[in-house]
Amino acid sequence: MSAALLLMLASCGNGGEKAGKEVGSVDVAQEEASTIHRLPRLHVEDTCRVGGNTYSWVIDRVANDSLRVVEDDMGFRYADNTLKILVRRNGSVIYSHQFTKADFAHLLPRDFVSKSILDGCRFLQVQDGMVTFSLAVSYPESDMSQPFKLNIASDGSTRLVKSNEIEDEYLPDSLLDTGV
């Protein structure tokens, strides 16, 4: 009988350890949900020569703690980003702007804006004096994204429009691999 009692106590002991691990897993999940996730800083500089003109650009994305934190349906929290684009033509600045998601809000459904972050930017091309970038507002860590095209004329005037897809055909492989 004492052997049966010892066996029963040993079984309860293992069950208690298992329950402790489950509680620990919940604690880790709660800690993860309370953490504010940030995309890493992105800084890209490049230059191209088109039609006798030299175009150079800088793209700088930074998580910005002064912007509203975005929370997904699972309770995970994400810092939103600012994105600065600087464009020069023959050494002279023709465009400089720091974007936030608010710059795109008028082109997006309100529920999408509340759960998305300003995600990224890629240089696409220079054609007929127009510098074109692809930008995206996305749900964090998902494929749900709304791409935009930003066209910058040589006089610095701009046109921002929704795009059907983020275009990769103008990107060198090195930029595709870095997630620019």
Secondary structure, DSSP 8 states (H G I E B T S, - for coil): -HHHHHHHHHHHHHHHHHHHHHHHHHHHHHHHHHSEE----EEEEEEEEETTEEEEEEEEEEE-TTS--EE-TTS-EE--EEEEEEEEETTEEEEEEEE-GGGTGGGS-HHHHHH-EEEEEEEEEEETTEEEEEEEEE-TTSS-EEEEEEEE-TTS-EEEEE-SS---TTS-HHHHHHT-
